[in-house]
Amino acid sequence: MAQPATRVRTADHPWYSETLPRKPESAAIARRLVHTALTVWRLEDLADDAALIASELITNAVQHGRRNCVRVSVEHIAPQAVRVAVADFSHASPMPRKPEDDEGGGRGLMLVGALAEQWGIDKRRWGKVVWAVATRRPQPQSARKRPSR
């Protein structure tokens, strides 16, 4: 019997993951997975940032990875935080860089660093996992809802 492509774990921290082809189109699938998970967890306000993080991490894995697949996961690690991770079979660590103004790419990890509370790389025997934690930011006082009279 075939295993489902998307896996859901409910023990400990809720978690979704999916193995995807190492192709550019996988970034869109990863974004949808993240949006779905954050909607289920009622963290919709984090969904756009977390989806962009997933997209950038997938794009790096597609461009620099090895073999024919990558794995994306999103984990609800705290009441106000999620961890987005992408695993690939390359041992090469991604390095943030400052691209020239006229370059079309090279800004992915700068975006991840700007959107994430923290990010990092976990080396594995078979490759690596690049991850980032997105958290809810406190709303400014002026943006908070005022009680109705």
C-alpha positions in Angstrom: 0.0 0.0 0.0 1.4 3.4 -1.0 2.2 5.8 1.8 0.7 9.3 1.7 3.0 12.0 0.5 2.1 14.4 3.4 2.6 13.2 6.9 1.0 14.6 10.0 2.4 14.0 13.5 0.3 14.9 16.5 2.5 13.6 19.4 4.7 16.2 21.1 4.6 19.2 18.7 2.1 19.1 15.8 4.1 18.7 12.6 3.5 18.4 8.8 6.0 17.2 6.3 6.2 16.3 2.6 8.8 14.9 0.3 8.9 16.8 -2.9 10.8 16.6 -6.2 13.9 18.7 -6.4 12.3 21.0 -9.0 11.4 24.7 -8.9 7.7 24.0 -8.8 8.1 22.4 -5.3 8.4 25.9 -3.8 4.7 26.5 -4.5 3.7 23.1 -2.9 5.8 23.9 0.2 4.1 27.3 0.5 0.7 25.7 0.4 1.7 23.1 3.0 2.9 25.8 5.3 -0.3 27.9 4.8 -2.5 24.8 5.5 -0.6 23.9 8.7 -0.7 27.4 10.0 -4.4 27.8 9.2 -5.1 24.5 11.1 -3.1 25.8 14.1 -4.8 29.2 13.9 -1.6 31.0 13.2 -2.7 32.7 10.0 -0.9 35.9 10.8 2.4 34.0 10.5 1.5 32.1 7.3 2.9 34.6 4.8 6.3 34.9 6.5 6.6 31.2 7.1 5.6 30.4 3.6 8.2 32.8 2.2 10.8 31.2 4.4 9.8 27.7 3.1 9.9 28.9 -0.5 13.4 30.4 -0.1 14.8 27.3 1.7 13.2 25.0 -1.0 14.7 27.2 -3.7 18.2 26.8 -2.2 17.8 23.0 -1.9 16.6 22.8 -5.5 19.5 24.9 -6.8 22.3 23.4 -4.7 21.0 20.0 -3.5 21.8 16.5 -4.7 19.5 13.6 -5.7 16.0 14.0 -6.9 14.0 15.0 -3.8 13.9 17.4 -0.8 11.8 17.3 2.3 9.9 20.2 3.8 8.4 20.2 7.3 6.6 22.7 9.5 6.4 22.1 13.2 4.3 24.0 15.8 7.1 24.3 18.5 5.5 26.8 20.8 2.1 28.6 21.2 3.4 31.5 19.1 6.1 29.9 17.0 6.7 27.5 14.1 9.8 25.8 12.7 10.1 25.5 9.0 12.8 23.1 7.7 14.0 21.7 4.4 16.2 18.6 4.2 18.4 17.8 1.2 21.2 15.4 0.4 24.0 18.0 0.0 26.6 18.5 2.6 27.4 22.0 1.4 26.1 24.6 3.8 24.2 27.6 2.4 26.0 30.9 3.1 24.3 34.3 3.1 25.8 36.6 0.6 25.3 40.2 -0.6 24.4 40.0 -4.3 25.0 42.9 -6.6 22.1 45.2 -7.2 21.6 43.9 -10.8 21.6 40.2 -9.8 18.3 38.4 -10.1 18.9 36.0 -7.2 21.1 35.4 -4.1 18.9 37.2 -1.5 17.1 34.1 -0.2 19.0 33.7 3.1 18.9 37.4 3.7 15.1 37.2 3.5 15.1 34.2 5.8 17.3 36.1 8.3 15.0 39.1 8.2 11.8 37.1 8.6 12.9 34.5 11.1 13.5 34.8 14.8 16.5 32.5 14.2 17.7 30.1 11.6 20.4 27.4 11.3 21.8 24.3 9.7 21.8 20.8 11.2 24.4 18.5 9.6 23.3 15.0 9.0 25.2 11.9 7.8 23.2 12.0 4.6 23.2 15.8 4.1 21.6 18.6 6.0 18.5 20.3 7.3 18.2 24.1 7.0 15.6 25.5 9.4 14.1 28.8 10.5 11.8 29.7 13.4 9.0 32.2 12.7 7.3 33.8 15.7 4.3 36.1 16.2 5.5 39.6 16.7 3.8 41.7 19.4 1.4 44.2 17.9 2.1 47.9 18.4 -0.3 49.4 21.0 -2.1 51.4 18.3 -2.9 48.3 16.2 -4.5 46.4 19.1 -8.3 46.1 19.1 -10.0 48.4 21.5 -13.0 47.1 23.4 -16.4 48.2 22.1 -18.6 50.3 24.3 
